[in-house]
Amino acid sequence: MPSDQAPGRPGNLTPEQEQRLKELWTIVMRTFGVSPPPSLLESSTITSTTSTTSANGSAVPPSENNTDAAVNGEKSKKKRFGILKRKDKDKDKEREKPTEAAAPKPTRTASTLSSPTIGADDENDKYGQSKQFKEALAEMTPEELRIAFWSMVKADHPDGLLLRFLRARKWDVQKAHVMMVSTMHWRLKEMDVEAIVFRGEGAALAEHDEGFLKQIRLGKSYLHGRDKVGRPICTVRARLHKQGDQTEDALNRYTVYVMETARMCLKEPVDTATVIFDLSQFSLANMDYAPVKFMVKCFEAHYPESLGICVVYKAPWIFQGIWNIIKGWLDPVVASKIHFARTFDDMTQFIDRDVLWKELGGPVDWEYKYLEPVPGEDDLLKDIETRERLLEARAKIVREYEDATWTWIYSTSSDARNARHEVAKRLREDYVGLDPYLRARTVYDRVNYIQLN
């Protein structure tokens, strides 16, 4: 299994790519209302009183005038940008949703910094993200955006998350920023992703959410195995889908649930997944364009650079016309990741023969079987006191990472870079202990497919 890291990832950036990452972090930190610590502003390492401007118009690093103004204005704006308030304090709620989901409590804010500017709306902005970006800045506070970001980080390297957006937007900092902020808005305001993850299968069972549960029990899609480069595999059995068996909302929540669960299965240096669309026994009765459109939108707009390859397996002739329609929706980069495998031998180009299971024509005696939630497996979700304590501890590490990020932005030394990566490692290790207080157990935890350790 190859262990080489793909280009444009944390730890192997070119100088130009690292500069773009610094530019994006600068804008992101301002958007979140986090300014450099006073100790850094007073340091002799900052020698310029005006910001430098990159080729695309992004200011890096921020000027002393702006950051000083932010620090000086902190007291007057403290009520608005003070410590994040804990929500949902009702102790009677056994499955209280943690609205902060590992987000730190900010101690420094940049309330006087203006919102990052964006150019004219991209004519190729098919998901309306420029509009969503503006709505997000108008509707969401810096704290909410910050919460959404750190909730999404989970066990990832924070740089890895920003780099996904940069690569998806061909290293255009402004477009990457627009894409990222619109995604934060989508996660927090539209889909409430953290609630989907927090509630999980146990809550769906308790509340008789049959539309959601039926898809999991059927194994309409399931996670199993890894391809030749170590990517986790999600197999979609299209023959099990019937339009009308579930609401669009249940189907969308299920799709997000699977994608978030797949993220838990990634193992460095692999940061993408493989999707197999098993079209054996597929008929027109199984075709439903709405969930396909939603999945495409997720991959292109909100989970960028998460798809490694997609293999369409044993597509019947009736799928040709359907594919011509779907292909027109796809970004060229995403379309280039779609491969057709008509036979088992074709499939072995992507997945080793000896790990393929019988359903796909391989020798491995394995089939998807759903294990029902185990009583008590989500009890830690009810332990609000411990969760609050762990979140407080994580907040300190996050603040340390933010400070280290500002130091790295202003520095060219490898020491600043390495120190920051060490804090990122601690963030990942910290999340492992926090995970059972934020994420309900899944069938993939029960069968040990997810192994964060």
N, C-alpha and C positions, 0 to 999 in steps of 0.2 A: 504494500500500500504506500504510494508516494507520500512523502512528508514535506515536500517543498511548499513553501508558502507562495500563494499567488501574488502578483505585483499589486502595489497600492494598498498594502495592509500595514497595520501597526508593526513597526520594527524593520520594515524594508522599503521605506519611502525614499524617493529621490529627493534631492534638495528642493527642487521646484514643487514637488508634491507636498513636502513638509511645510513649505511656505504657504501653499494654498490652505492646508489644514490650520495653520496659525491664523490665517485671515478669517476662516470660518469660525474658529473658536472665539475670536475677538468679537465678532458680530453676535454670536450666540450668547456669550456671557453678558453682553450689553442688553440683549433682548430679555434675558432672565433677570436683569437687574443686579448683576454681580460685578462689582468693580474691583480693581486691584487692591490688595491690603495696604494700609498706610505704610507699613514697613517697606514695601516694595517701591511705593511712590517716593519715599524719602531716600531710597538707596541711590548710590552713585551710578548704578548700572543704567539708569534712565538718563540719557544725556540730551535727548532731543525734546524741544518744547512744542513741536508740531508733528502731526502724524504723517507717516509716509503713505503713498498711494500706490496700490498695485495696478497692474495692467487693466484689470476689470473694474477699477474704481473703488475697491474695498480699502478701508483704512487699516493699516497694520504697521506698528502697534498703535493703540489709541493714544491720543495726545495727552500730555500731562494736564493741559487745561481742562479737557473734558473729564478726565478721571478725578482730578482735584475737585472739580465742581460737584461731581457725584458724591465724593466723600464728604465734602463740606455741607452738601444738601441733605445728608442722611438724616440728621436729627429732625429737620422740619418735615420730612416725608416718612418718618418712622411708623406712623399709624397705618399708612397704606402699605408699606413694604416691610413691615416688621416680621417677627418670627411667625412662621406658618402656623395657622391655627389648626388644632386637631378638630376634625369634624366627626359626626356620628358618635358622640360621646355616650349615647344611650347604652348603659351597661346591660340592659335587658335583652338587647339584640344578640342572640347567641352567635350569629354569623355576620357580625358587623363588618362592613366593607371598609378596608383601610384606604381612605381617600388619598393618603400621601404615598403609600406603596413605596417606601424606602427613599422618598425624597427628603433632602436635608432641610433644616430650618435655616434660612439665610440670615447672616449677621451683617452683610455688607450689601448695599443696594446702589443702583445707579439711576435713580428716579429722574435725574435731570438730563440723562442722555436721550437724545431723540431716537425714534424708531429707525431701524435701518431702512435706507431707501432702496427701492427697486425700480428698475427701468420700466419701459413700456411693456404691457402684457405680452408674453410670448405667444406668437401666433400659432405655435404648435402645442400650446397648453391645453390638451384635450380634456383634462380632468378639472379645469378651472382652478388650478392651485394658486394662481396669482390672486384671484378673488378671495379664495379661502384664507390665504395668508393675511390679507387686509382685514378680513372679518375676524381672524384669530387675534390680531393685535388690538382690534377694537373691542372684542367681547371678553378676552381672557386677560387676566392680570399676569405680570411677570412671574408671580409665584405659581400660578396654574400651569404656565408653560414649562416652568422648571420642574414642577411635580411630574408632568407628563413625560418629560425627557428622562429623568432619573428613574421613573417607573419602567420605562422601556429598556433601560440599560441592563437591568437584571445581572446576569453573570458575564455579560459582554465586556470587552475593553471599551471604554467610552469613545476613544478614538475610532474604534472599529465601526461604531454606529455612525459617526459623522462621515467617515470615509465612504460608507455605502452611498450616502446622498451625493458626495462629491463625485464618485465614480459614475453614478447614474446620470449626473448632469455634466459629464465630461470635464470635470474640474472647474466648472464655472461656479465661483463662490456664491454669487448672488442667487443664482437659480437653485443651488443646493440649499441655501438658507430658506428660500421660499418653500421648497419641497418639504424640508424638515419641519418648519413651523406649521404648515398645513396638515402634516401627518400628526403632529402633536394635538392639533385641534380635532382631527378625525378620531384619534384614539380616546380623547377625554370627553368630547362633546357629542360625537355621533355614535360611536360604537361602544364606548365605555369598556374598553378592552380589559382593564384591570378587574372590573366586576365579573366579566365572563370567566377570567382565569381564577378569581377568588371563589366564585360560586361552584364552578365545576360540575362534575357528575353527581356528587353527593347531594347538592342543593337541587339539581334537576330531578333527582329521584324523589326527594322529600316533597317537592312541589308539583310532582306529576307533570313535568315538562316533557311530554311524550314526543313532541316534534323534534326536540333536541336529542333526547335519549335514543329514539328509534334509529337514528343515523349511526350513533356510536355502536349500538348493539348489533346492527346489521353488518357493521364494518364497511359501510359505503366507501370510506377511505380508511386506510390504516397505515401505521408506521411499522416497518420491519425491514431489517437488513441494511447493508451499506453497499454502495457501488464500488467500482475499481479504485476510486480516489478517496474513498472513505466518507462520502456524503450519505447521510441518512436518506432512506427511500420512503416516500409516501406513495402508496398505490391507490388509485381511484378506480373502483369497480362501477363503471357507468351503467352496467346492466341492472344494478340495484336501485337506480334512481327512477322515481316516478313523479312527474310533476303533479302537485296537488297533495302528495302524501304528507307534506309539511308546509308551514308558512314560509314566506320569503325571509322573514325575520329569523326564524329558527334555523334556516339554511345558512344565512349569513353568519349568525353566531357560531354555528358549528364550523364553518370554514375558518373563521378567526381562531376558534379554539384549537383546531388542528394545526394551524400555522404557528400559533404561540407555543403549542406543545412541541412541535418540530424544532423550534429554536432551542428548547431545553436539551435536545439530542445532539447538538453540534459539539464537536470536539476539535479544539485547535490542532493544526492550523486550518482545518476545514470550516468554512463559514457559509456554505450554501447547501441546498438540499436537491435531491433528484425526485421528480414526480413521474410516475408511470400511469398513463391513462390506459387501463386494460379495457379494450373495446371488444373483447370476445363476447359473443351472444348479444351484441348491441343492436338495438332496433330504433326506429323513429320514435317509438313510445318512450324511450329513455332520454330523448333529446330535450334539453331545456336551456335556452340561451341565457336566461337571467343569471343563474349561478356561475356560468362560464364568464360572463361579463364581470361579475363581482370578483371572481378569482383573478382575472386579468388585471383589474383595477388594483387589487391588493398587491400583486407582485410589482406592477409598474409604478404605482403612486405611493404606497405606504409600507411596503416591505422591499425596498429597492435592493438589487444585487443579492437577493436571497435565493433565487432560482439558479441552480447549477445547470441542469439539463432537464428537459421534459421528453419522455419517450412515449409515443403513441403506439400501442401494441395491438397488433391484429385488427387494424381498422377495416371494416367491411366496405364494399364499394359505395354504399349509400352515404358513407361519411365524406366522400370527396366534395360534394356540394356544400356540406356543412363546414368543412375545413376552409373552403374558399371564402366563406362569410367570416369565420373566426380570424383567419389570417389578416383580413383587412383591418381588424381592430388592434393588431399587435404592433408595438414598437419594433423597429427593425432589429434591435439588439435582442429583445425577447424572442422574436421570431427565429433568430439564428440559433437559438438554443433548443428548438423543437426538432426532434428526430423521429422518423417512422421505422418501426421494427415489425416486419411482417411475419417473421419466423423466430423460432427459439434461437437459432444461430445468429440472427440479427441482434437479438437482445444481448447476447454474450459479448458484443462489442463494448457494452457499457457496464455489465455486471458479470462477475466471474460465474462460470457455469456451475461450479460446485457449491455455490451459496444460494442459487435460485431455488425456490420452492415449487412444489408440484403444480400449484394453481397456474404458475407461469411456464410450466413445462420442464422445470428443473428436477433434480433428484432429491431435494431436501423434503423430508416428511414434516411439513409444518403447515398449519392453517390458522387463520384468525379465529380466535375464540374470545369473546368478551367476558371479563371477570367483573362481576358486580362490585360496587363499592363495599368496603369492609367496615362494619360498625366501629366507630371511634377513630378511623384513619384521619379524619379532619379535625380532631379535637383541638389541635394547636391553633386552628383558625379562631377559636373562641377565646384563646388566652390573650386578651387585649393588653393586660399589664405587661406581659413578657414582650409582646410585639412592640409596644411603645418603647420599652427599654432598648430593644435591639435597633429600632429605628433611630433612637437618639444616638446610639453608638455609631451607626452607619452615617448619620448626619455629620459627625466629626470627621470621618474619613473622607466624605464627599467635600467638605470644606477644605480639607487638606489637599485634595486633588485639584480643587479650583485654584487655590493659592499656587500650587505647583504648576498649574497650567499658565497662570499669568507670568510666573517666573520664566517658564520655558518660552513664552511668546516674546519676552524681552531679551532672551538670551540666545547665544549661538553655541553654548558649551554642551558637550555631551553629558556632563554631570547633571545639568538641569533636565535633560531628556531622560536619562536613566532613572533619576529620582522620581520622576513622574510615572514612569512605567512600574516602578516598585509599588507606588500607591495604587495604581490600577490593579495590580495583582492582589493587594489586600482587599480591594473592593470586591473582587470576584470571590475570594475566600470568605469574606463576610456574608456575601449573598447566600452561600451554601447553607449557612446556619439560619438565615432569615427566611429562606424559601418556604418551608412548611407552615409559616405563619402568614404567608401572602398568597400561596397557590394551593388550591385543592388538589388532592391526589388524583391521578388519572390511571386508566388501565395500563398505561406504559410505565408508571411507577410500580404498579402491582406485579408486572412481569419483569421488572428491573431493566427495561430498555432505556429509561432515563437514569443516568448515573452522574450526577453533578460532581461527585467526588473524584 
